[in-house]
Amino acid sequence: METATYRNEQYGILKQDIIELMNKGFDILTILTPDGLDVFKNLFGKKITSLFITPPSIKELKRRRHQRDNWKALTQEDDIFGMQEAYHFKIVNDSLEQAVEQIRLVREIVKKGK
């Protein structure tokens, strides 16, 4: 369904695996590129709720990547931050506990709306 190369790593997900899990009533959480999100939206329409999880700033993103020795990704900040409008919700990951709570709240809201 979606295959992508991101930061020199190959990623992919099978459509049948997603459909099978959805039919069993599971909520699916997956990391997608913006192109992958478009594929999901085209295939599943309103069944998709998208979250853009972001650090509080580009400066913080650079600090975190530097801390992880992830230098090759440092050129992609502007691209990543510019894509957030395509998503339903934006979660600022300034505190892991708060980000997890926000994701839980979004899940509750979406479940109530179905």
N, CA and C atoms as an extended XYZ file, in Angstrom:
342
Properties=species:S:1:pos:R:3:atomname:S:1:resname:S:1:resid:I:1 pbc="F F F"
N         0.829       -1.172        0.000 N   MET     1
C         0.000        0.000        0.000 CA  MET     1
C         0.876        1.239        0.000 C   MET     1
N         1.747        1.340        0.990 N   GLU     2
C         2.693        2.446        0.984 CA  GLU     2
C         4.084        1.874        1.155 C   GLU     2
N         4.970        2.315        0.306 N   THR     3
C         6.386        2.044        0.498 CA  THR     3
C         7.119        3.359        0.326 C   THR     3
N         8.106        3.558        1.139 N   ALA     4
C         8.847        4.813        1.072 CA  ALA     4
C        10.256        4.600        1.590 C   ALA     4
N        11.146        5.407        1.078 N   THR     5
C        12.496        5.480        1.614 CA  THR     5
C        12.586        6.785        2.371 C   THR     5
N        12.917        6.694        3.639 N   TYR     6
C        12.998        7.879        4.488 CA  TYR     6
C        14.257        7.770        5.315 C   TYR     6
N        15.122        8.779        5.199 N   ARG     7
C        16.409        8.770        5.906 CA  ARG     7
C        17.198        7.500        5.596 C   ARG     7
N        17.175        7.122        4.327 N   ASN     8
C        17.893        5.948        3.818 CA  ASN     8
C        17.394        4.622        4.380 C   ASN     8
N        16.194        4.595        4.898 N   GLU     9
C        15.586        3.358        5.397 CA  GLU     9
C        14.327        3.074        4.582 C   GLU     9
N        14.076        1.795        4.278 N   GLN    10
C        12.878        1.391        3.548 CA  GLN    10
C        11.749        1.079        4.525 C   GLN    10
N        10.559        1.581        4.226 N   TYR    11
C         9.388        1.329        5.053 CA  TYR    11
C         8.250        0.883        4.149 C   TYR    11
N         7.364        0.064        4.686 N   GLY    12
C         6.222       -0.363        3.899 CA  GLY    12
C         5.148       -0.968        4.777 C   GLY    12
N         3.937       -0.993        4.228 N   ILE    13
C         2.804       -1.554        4.962 CA  ILE    13
C         1.856       -2.173        3.939 C   ILE    13
N         1.298       -3.322        4.269 N   LEU    14
C         0.402       -4.009        3.346 CA  LEU    14
C        -1.049       -3.601        3.588 C   LEU    14
N        -1.734       -3.302        2.514 N   LYS    15
C        -3.144       -2.910        2.584 CA  LYS    15
C        -3.969       -3.992        3.284 C   LYS    15
N        -3.744       -5.247        2.926 N   GLN    16
C        -4.524       -6.342        3.501 CA  GLN    16
C        -4.339       -6.438        5.012 C   GLN    16
N        -3.139       -6.178        5.500 N   ASP    17
C        -2.897       -6.203        6.948 CA  ASP    17
C        -3.728       -5.140        7.658 C   ASP    17
N        -3.784       -3.955        7.076 N   ILE    18
C        -4.562       -2.862        7.668 CA  ILE    18
C        -6.049       -3.200        7.651 C   ILE    18
N        -6.543       -3.670        6.523 N   ILE    19
C        -7.970       -4.015        6.401 CA  ILE    19
C        -8.344       -5.101        7.401 C   ILE    19
N        -7.503       -6.105        7.525 N   GLU    20
C        -7.756       -7.204        8.461 CA  GLU    20
C        -7.877       -6.693        9.900 C   GLU    20
N        -6.953       -5.852       10.307 N   LEU    21
C        -6.988       -5.304       11.669 CA  LEU    21
C        -8.199       -4.395       11.881 C   LEU    21
N        -8.525       -3.587       10.876 N   MET    22
C        -9.694       -2.705       10.992 CA  MET    22
C       -10.980       -3.529       11.114 C   MET    22
N       -11.076       -4.600       10.331 N   ASN    23
C       -12.260       -5.462       10.390 CA  ASN    23
C       -12.412       -6.152       11.742 C   ASN    23
N       -11.309       -6.337       12.442 N   LYS    24
C       -11.348       -6.935       13.776 CA  LYS    24
C       -11.608       -5.893       14.860 C   LYS    24
N       -11.745       -4.621       14.459 N   GLY    25
C       -12.065       -3.571       15.417 CA  GLY    25
C       -10.873       -2.883       16.059 C   GLY    25
N        -9.682       -3.160       15.567 N   PHE    26
C        -8.489       -2.533       16.130 CA  PHE    26
C        -8.328       -1.102       15.633 C   PHE    26
N        -7.815       -0.256       16.503 N   ASP    27
C        -7.349        1.063       16.091 CA  ASP    27
C        -5.921        0.880       15.608 C   ASP    27
N        -5.576        1.538       14.533 N   ILE    28
C        -4.254        1.369       13.954 CA  ILE    28
C        -3.483        2.666       14.075 C   ILE    28
N        -2.301        2.551       14.627 N   LEU    29
C        -1.407        3.694       14.744 CA  LEU    29
C        -0.173        3.378       13.914 C   LEU    29
N         0.092        4.207       12.926 N   THR    30
C         1.244        3.982       12.061 CA  THR    30
C         1.882        5.313       11.703 C   THR    30
N         3.156        5.277       11.440 N   ILE    31
C         3.877        6.476       11.023 CA  ILE    31
C         3.870        6.505        9.502 C   ILE    31
N         3.379        7.608        8.953 N   LEU    32
C         3.279        7.744        7.504 CA  LEU    32
C         3.956        9.015        7.028 C   LEU    32
N         4.502        8.947        5.843 N   THR    33
C         4.947       10.164        5.177 CA  THR    33
C         3.694       10.902        4.711 C   THR    33
N         3.800       12.166        4.360 N   PRO    34
C         2.627       12.867        3.814 CA  PRO    34
C         2.052       12.157        2.585 C   PRO    34
N         2.897       11.595        1.739 N   ASP    35
C         2.399       10.846        0.582 CA  ASP    35
C         1.644        9.602        1.029 C   ASP    35
N         2.162        8.926        2.047 N   GLY    36
C         1.477        7.754        2.586 CA  GLY    36
C         0.139        8.118        3.192 C   GLY    36
N         0.064        9.264        3.839 N   LEU    37
C        -1.207        9.733        4.395 CA  LEU    37
C        -2.220        9.933        3.279 C   LEU    37
N        -1.790       10.490        2.158 N   ASP    38
C        -2.694       10.665        1.014 CA  ASP    38
C        -3.231        9.324        0.531 C   ASP    38
N        -2.368        8.313        0.476 N   VAL    39
C        -2.798        6.974        0.060 CA  VAL    39
C        -3.853        6.448        1.027 C   VAL    39
N        -3.603        6.575        2.323 N   PHE    40
C        -4.560        6.107        3.329 CA  PHE    40
C        -5.885        6.850        3.212 C   PHE    40
N        -5.829        8.159        3.041 N   LYS    41
C        -7.059        8.950        2.909 CA  LYS    41
C        -7.854        8.515        1.687 C   LYS    41
N        -7.167        8.251        0.578 N   ASN    42
C        -7.858        7.816       -0.635 CA  ASN    42
C        -8.484        6.439       -0.469 C   ASN    42
N        -7.829        5.554        0.251 N   LEU    43
C        -8.344        4.194        0.433 CA  LEU    43
C        -9.420        4.097        1.510 C   LEU    43
N        -9.253        4.836        2.605 N   PHE    44
C       -10.115        4.641        3.762 CA  PHE    44
C       -10.989        5.842        4.105 C   PHE    44
N       -10.795        6.944        3.426 N   GLY    45
C       -11.647        8.117        3.603 CA  GLY    45
C       -11.780        8.578        5.039 C   GLY    45
N       -13.022        8.669        5.503 N   LYS    46
C       -13.314        9.219        6.830 CA  LYS    46
C       -12.958        8.269        7.976 C   LYS    46
N       -12.530        7.060        7.656 N   LYS    47
C       -12.095        6.139        8.710 CA  LYS    47
C       -10.729        6.537        9.275 C   LYS    47
N       -10.057        7.466        8.605 N   ILE    48
C        -8.711        7.878        8.993 CA  ILE    48
C        -8.764        9.136        9.853 C   ILE    48
N        -8.063        9.111       10.960 N   THR    49
C        -7.818       10.307       11.770 CA  THR    49
C        -6.306       10.450       11.851 C   THR    49
N        -5.808       11.578       11.384 N   SER    50
C        -4.357       11.748       11.315 CA  SER    50
C        -3.858       12.704       12.389 C   SER    50
N        -2.703       12.358       12.942 N   LEU    51
C        -2.051       13.167       13.979 CA  LEU    51
C        -0.670       13.570       13.480 C   LEU    51
N        -0.352       14.828       13.602 N   PHE    52
C         0.995       15.310       13.298 CA  PHE    52
C         1.673       15.540       14.635 C   PHE    52
N         2.660       14.715       14.955 N   ILE    53
C         3.360       14.829       16.233 CA  ILE    53
C         4.680       15.546       15.971 C   ILE    53
N         4.865       16.653       16.675 N   THR    54
C         5.989       17.527       16.387 CA  THR    54
C         6.683       18.000       17.656 C   THR    54
N         7.969       18.234       17.575 N   PRO    55
C         8.621       18.905       18.708 CA  PRO    55
C         8.154       20.359       18.747 C   PRO    55
N         8.398       21.062       19.834 N   PRO    56
C         7.882       22.421       19.966 CA  PRO    56
C         8.501       23.433       19.001 C   PRO    56
N         9.672       23.128       18.449 N   SER    57
C        10.324       24.085       17.549 CA  SER    57
C        11.373       23.369       16.702 C   SER    57
N        11.786       24.027       15.640 N   ILE    58
C        12.865       23.483       14.813 CA  ILE    58
C        14.154       23.407       15.626 C   ILE    58
N        14.370       24.402       16.467 N   LYS    59
C        15.566       24.403       17.323 CA  LYS    59
C        15.597       23.150       18.206 C   LYS    59
N        14.445       22.813       18.797 N   GLU    60
C        14.367       21.619       19.643 CA  GLU    60
C        14.538       20.349       18.812 C   GLU    60
N        13.973       20.330       17.608 N   LEU    61
C        14.141       19.183       16.716 CA  LEU    61
C        15.622       18.956       16.416 C   LEU    61
N        16.331       20.037       16.105 N   LYS    62
C        17.769       19.923       15.837 CA  LYS    62
C        18.519       19.421       17.069 C   LYS    62
N        18.147       19.922       18.238 N   ARG    63
C        18.804       19.491       19.471 CA  ARG    63
C        18.598       17.994       19.694 C   ARG    63
N        17.366       17.534       19.509 N   ARG    64
C        17.066       16.111       19.715 CA  ARG    64
C        17.808       15.239       18.714 C   ARG    64
N        17.832       15.672       17.472 N   ARG    65
C        18.530       14.880       16.453 CA  ARG    65
C        20.031       14.863       16.705 C   ARG    65
N        20.564       15.984       17.123 N   HIS    66
C        21.996       16.046       17.444 CA  HIS    66
C        22.306       15.100       18.611 C   HIS    66
N        21.423       15.089       19.589 N   GLN    67
C        21.595       14.225       20.761 CA  GLN    67
C        21.591       12.748       20.349 C   GLN    67
N        20.803       12.422       19.314 N   ARG    68
C        20.724       11.044       18.828 CA  ARG    68
C        21.748       10.741       17.743 C   ARG    68
N        22.583       11.721       17.413 N   ASP    69
C        23.554       11.576       16.321 CA  ASP    69
C        22.867       11.344       14.984 C   ASP    69
N        21.738       11.981       14.776 N   ASN    70
C        20.973       11.816       13.542 CA  ASN    70
C        21.197       13.025       12.636 C   ASN    70
N        22.425       13.254       12.254 N   TRP    71
C        22.785       14.442       11.472 CA  TRP    71
C        22.199       14.430       10.074 C   TRP    71
N        22.077       13.264        9.438 N   LYS    72
C        21.627       13.252        8.046 CA  LYS    72
C        20.198       13.746        7.890 C   LYS    72
N        19.428       13.768        8.968 N   ALA    73
C        18.046       14.233        8.883 CA  ALA    73
C        17.909       15.726        9.132 C   ALA    73
N        18.976       16.395        9.482 N   LEU    74
C        18.877       17.804        9.863 CA  LEU    74
C        18.482       18.726        8.721 C   LEU    74
N        18.494       18.269        7.505 N   THR    75
C        18.115       19.116        6.377 CA  THR    75
C        16.626       19.040        6.072 C   THR    75
N        15.869       18.233        6.788 N   GLN    76
C        14.475       17.994        6.444 CA  GLN    76
C        13.472       18.722        7.331 C   GLN    76
N        13.916       19.574        8.245 N   GLU    77
C        12.981       20.194        9.183 CA  GLU    77
C        11.902       21.012        8.488 C   GLU    77
N        12.309       21.867        7.559 N   ASP    78
C        11.337       22.735        6.905 CA  ASP    78
C        10.286       21.925        6.162 C   ASP    78
N        10.713       20.854        5.484 N   ASP    79
C         9.763       20.002        4.779 CA  ASP    79
C         8.764       19.393        5.749 C   ASP    79
N         9.255       18.886        6.859 N   ILE    80
C         8.401       18.217        7.835 CA  ILE    80
C         7.413       19.200        8.456 C   ILE    80
N         7.896       20.333        8.906 N   PHE    81
C         7.019       21.301        9.559 CA  PHE    81
C         6.002       21.885        8.584 C   PHE    81
N         6.328       21.975        7.318 N   GLY    82
C         5.412       22.529        6.334 CA  GLY    82
C         4.268       21.610        5.967 C   GLY    82
N         4.315       20.363        6.369 N   MET    83
C         3.308       19.372        5.993 CA  MET    83
C         2.178       19.236        7.008 C   MET    83
N         2.269       19.894        8.135 N   GLN    84
C         1.332       19.629        9.224 CA  GLN    84
C        -0.115       19.996        8.909 C   GLN    84
N        -0.359       20.875        7.951 N   GLU    85
C        -1.734       21.263        7.636 CA  GLU    85
C        -2.553       20.111        7.050 C   GLU    85
N        -1.894       19.088        6.531 N   ALA    86
C        -2.594       17.955        5.931 CA  ALA    86
C        -3.196       17.015        6.977 C   ALA    86
N        -2.880       17.223        8.235 N   TYR    87
C        -3.302       16.310        9.301 CA  TYR    87
C        -4.486       16.894       10.080 C   TYR    87
N        -5.298       16.019       10.670 N   HIS    88
C        -6.468       16.450       11.441 CA  HIS    88
C        -6.093       17.120       12.755 C   HIS    88
N        -5.114       16.567       13.448 N   PHE    89
C        -4.718       17.065       14.767 CA  PHE    89
C        -3.207       17.262       14.818 C   PHE    89
N        -2.796       18.249       15.594 N   LYS    90
C        -1.368       18.496       15.814 CA  LYS    90
C        -1.084       18.291       17.297 C   LYS    90
N        -0.119       17.438       17.603 N   ILE    91
C         0.296       17.163       18.972 CA  ILE    91
C         1.731       17.674       19.125 C   ILE    91
N         1.943       18.581       20.067 N   VAL    92
C         3.291       19.082       20.323 CA  VAL    92
C         3.926       18.195       21.391 C   VAL    92
N         5.004       17.532       21.013 N   ASN    93
C         5.684       16.598       21.905 CA  ASN    93
C         6.766       17.332       22.695 C   ASN    93
N         6.307       18.156       23.628 N   ASP    94
C         7.230       18.863       24.511 CA  ASP    94
C         7.446       18.046       25.783 C   ASP    94
N         6.415       17.305       26.153 N   SER    95
C         6.456       16.415       27.312 CA  SER    95
C         5.808       15.106       26.881 C   SER    95
N         6.499       14.005       27.041 N   LEU    96
C         5.966       12.713       26.617 CA  LEU    96
C         4.623       12.428       27.272 C   LEU    96
N         4.515       12.694       28.562 N   GLU    97
C         3.268       12.419       29.284 CA  GLU    97
C         2.110       13.238       28.711 C   GLU    97
N         2.345       14.509       28.429 N   GLN    98
C         1.291       15.358       27.868 CA  GLN    98
C         0.928       14.922       26.450 C   GLN    98
N         1.924       14.555       25.652 N   ALA    99
C         1.655       14.106       24.287 CA  ALA    99
C         0.815       12.831       24.297 C   ALA    99
N         1.156       11.893       25.164 N   VAL   100
C         0.386       10.650       25.274 CA  VAL   100
C        -1.046       10.956       25.705 C   VAL   100
N        -1.221       11.858       26.647 N   GLU   101
C        -2.559       12.235       27.104 CA  GLU   101
C        -3.355       12.890       25.978 C   GLU   101
N        -2.725       13.738       25.197 N   GLN   102
C        -3.418       14.371       24.071 CA  GLN   102
C        -3.838       13.337       23.032 C   GLN   102
N        -2.983       12.373       22.767 N   ILE   103
C        -3.328       11.309       21.824 CA  ILE   103
C        -4.503       10.502       22.362 C   ILE   103
N        -4.492       10.204       23.654 N   ARG   104
C        -5.598        9.472       24.271 CA  ARG   104
C        -6.904       10.252       24.136 C   ARG   104
N        -6.852       11.565       24.359 N   LEU   105
C        -8.046       12.400       24.234 CA  LEU   105
C        -8.562       12.438       22.800 C   LEU   105
N        -7.662       12.538       21.839 N   VAL   106
C        -8.077       12.513       20.431 CA  VAL   106
C        -8.765       11.193       20.126 C   VAL   106
N        -8.209       10.099       20.608 N   ARG   107
C        -8.810        8.780       20.380 CA  ARG   107
C       -10.216        8.724       20.966 C   ARG   107
N       -10.395        9.245       22.175 N   GLU   108
C       -11.726        9.274       22.800 CA  GLU   108
C       -12.707       10.092       21.975 C   GLU   108
N       -12.285       11.261       21.534 N   ILE   109
C       -13.148       12.136       20.734 CA  ILE   109
C       -13.568       11.437       19.446 C   ILE   109
N       -12.612       10.812       18.785 N   VAL   110
C       -12.903       10.130       17.524 CA  VAL   110
C       -13.845        8.958       17.760 C   VAL   110
N       -13.616        8.187       18.815 N   LYS   111
C       -14.485        7.042       19.127 CA  LYS   111
C       -15.926        7.487       19.388 C   LYS   111
N       -16.090        8.604       20.102 N   LYS   112
C       -17.436        9.109       20.396 CA  LYS   112
C       -18.141        9.587       19.138 C   LYS   112
N       -17.372       10.067       18.168 N   GLY   113
C       -17.950       10.589       16.937 CA  GLY   113
C       -18.362        9.529       15.943 C   GLY   113
N       -17.978        8.278       16.185 N   LYS   114
C       -18.296        7.199       15.227 CA  LYS   114
C       -19.656        6.621       15.470 C   LYS   114
